[in-house]
Amino acid sequence: MLKQSKSVNTANGRKLTFKPFKKPVKGLPDGFEEATWAKLQAAVRAVHNKEPVSTSLEELYKAVEDMCHHKMAESLYARLQKECDAHIASQIQRLASSSTADPVLFLDQVGAVWDDMCRQMLTIRQVFTFLDRSFVVAAPGVRSLFDMGLQQFRTHLEARPQVGEKLQRGLLQQIQTERRGDAINRQLLTNLLRMLSSLGIYSTAFEAPFLEETTQFFQEEGRRLMEELDPAGYLLHCERRLREELMRRRECLAEGTEPPLQEAVEAQLVAAHLAALLDRGFPTLVAARRLDDLARLYNLADRVDMLDPVRFAFRDHIKATGTALVMDKDKDGEMVQGLLDMKAAMDAVLQQSFEGDPDFGNTLKEAFEAFINQRQNKPAELIAKFIDAELKSGKKGQTEDQLEATLDRVLILFRYISGKDVFEAFYKKDLAKRLLLGRSASTDAEKGMIAKLKAQCGAQFTSKLEGMFKDVDLSRDIVSSFRSSTAAQARIPQGVDMNINIMTAGYWPTYPVVDAKLPAELNEYQQVFKDFYLDKHQGRRLVWHNSLGTCLLKAHFQKGPKELSVSLFQTVVLSLFNDADRLGFTDIAAATGIEDRELRRTLQSLACGKWRVLTKEPKGRDVNDGDTFVFNAGFSAQLYRIKINSIQMRETVEENTKTNEQVVQDRQHQIDAAIVRIMKTRKTLSHALLVSELLVQLKFPIRTQDMKKRIESLIDREFLARDSANSNVYQYLA
């Protein structure tokens, strides 16, 4: 047999064409279509009835192919469609007629009908594959066989709404049952919801009523549990509910249901009750350091875009707690440590619970700045004293790294205070005592702290502090030169050595000159050094500050000698007992020439403190004019060297008052200078604008009344004048 045509050219130029042999087409037997369909129909009904098919799949497939080849595809499709439609209609009608009251059993029936339909349509599609691949593909608007079955299932389901309603109630009831903690057939639920999605009726037949019922369920649950649970328990429940709903969605529901479902749950459980949760539970959670619960609160609030209320609650809690700490005058000694502990706790909440959120970090900073400056000057003073205590020698159990870490933490508090000039005044006073009395724990730590302050506030802020260190270093060189001077050493009394610090007046705090009748040896030593120093630095003036001097005395007691580290005033008093064992207060006052209040403090430290090298008659804490003091020959102590000069390190009420007064005076000078500087530039300015400019330029808090007083002072001193036409306008007088 020739398989293809072939052309040959002849000698006379004619072309012969050979074509393949065509097998003659035989006519179709009578009744071919009906007979073939009857065979196919029997097979389809056997599939629908779940009975064995008597004809082989190959023979059935061949029958479909033959009908399609003989242009009977359209008729075949119509016959098959009618057959399937009748079967599906009967199945849906059976569901509609079901008397089952149990929704779970009804769901099982629907699931069985759906599973049967899917399996049957797949089997039928195998038989009619040729029809599905030839006629259906070529004919526009004709559904594939499986899609045809889906469409018929949907049509009959919609025609019997009682089936859909009962199905809907059953599905919703199953979900409610699971939400209440009971077990359900999750696989059945998943299959039926996928059925609705395949039929294209998921949104109307299930999703809309499901979301509505979800909203109502969680609305009621949220209201009930807010009364039954504490805030921590409620937050845990919300987190668990959201997790459960998400898992159910991923296993059973359509993907598009997730956003509205999540929104409904979050709105009813979180957003609706967040304000009450913050009001009832936030302070308690923070105070109890419930970091996990606070993290849960943050994450839930973030879900509903309500972080601002949480941030405001954080701010209010910090302000309330900090204000109570700062304003409690009875616990000033614990204030700074309390602030450090509070700051560490709030930082832990910020980093571990609030994920280091920058907005919450700014809120923390603003809250600290707000409450720490409510009590003017005192926090700055106490921070300076806290640093002084840390940098003093004798603080045990603290390594250099720990000291560095503590100073860094305190420096954060320092950044929050607005009255940094108050801190500077007290820090300078305390630093001076540490340097002059040799009580600094570490020079490196001292210089490191100054470097930190310099980085924070600039070189001008620390220039005097750095000058104090320069004076100490320079004094060391001068004293070394003095001790190397043969002429000077020849004049000094034997058995006495003195270490002298030369202080530049502009760097150091101002100290009152307190006179005292020093022992002859000390007076002579001072005079020799004064002559030596002024000989090298002509034009300068030396003023001795005896109140800052310290001495190391060797004292002989009955139980052995001791070295006593005492102040210069204590030395003056104790030296009197070289010539007498008993002296009255008036005798001591006349012999020493020490100012009355200072003398009483000195005697109290020697006779009423921890180390009593003198005894007082009569006994008591106060020193009175009629008291008598006796050398305590029987004094004993385990230590060989004993420090009794701690009173020099203690701040007196007078010192504190004077430091604060000095700050006020310095501020007045700064305000005057700022006003003159502004008016010199602007020439004419209204009161409101002048006040506004001052608030920008001044680096410390200032009251409006204080500014008005300084303006009036400058007007009286003829730096400024009021405008003749408007008293609220000032003019600069050149």
Secondary structure, 3 states (H helix, E strand, C coil): CCCCCEEEECCCCCEEEECCCCCCCCCCCCCHHHHHHHHHHHHHHHHHCCCCCCCCHHHHHHHHHHHHHCCCHHHHHHHHHHHHHHHHHHHHHHHHCCCCCCHHHHHHHHHHHHHHHHHHHHHHHHHCHHHHHHHHHHCCCCCCHHHHHHHHHHHHHHHCHHHHHHHHHHHHHHHHHHHCCCCCCHHHHHHHHHHHHHHCCHHHHHHHHHHHHHHHHHHHHHHHHHHHCCHHHHHHHHHHHHHHHHHHHHHCCCHHHHHHHHHHHHHHHCHHHHHHHHHHHHHHHHHCCCHHHHHHHHHHHHHCCCHHHHHHHHHHHHHHHHHHHHHCHHHHHHHHHHHHHHHHHHHHHHHHHCCCCHHHHHHHHHHHHHHHCCCCCHHHHHHHHHHHHHHECCCCCCCHHHHHHHHHHHHHHHHHCCCHHHHHHHHHHHHHHHHHCCCECCHHHHHHHHHHHHHHHCHHHHHHHHHHHHHHHHHHHHHHHHHHCHHHHHHCCCCCCCCCCCCCCCCCCCCCCCCCCCCHHHHHHHHHHHHHHHHHCCCCCCCCCHHHCEEEEEEEECCEEEEEEEEHHHHHHHHHCCCCCEEEHHHHHHHHCCCHHHHHHHHHHHHCCCCCCEEEECCCCCCCCCCEEEECCCCCCCCCEEECHHHHCCCCHHHHHHHHHHHHHHHHHHHHHHHHHHHHHHCEEEHHHHHHHHHHHCCCCCCHHHHHHHHHHHHHCCCEEECCCCCCEEEECC
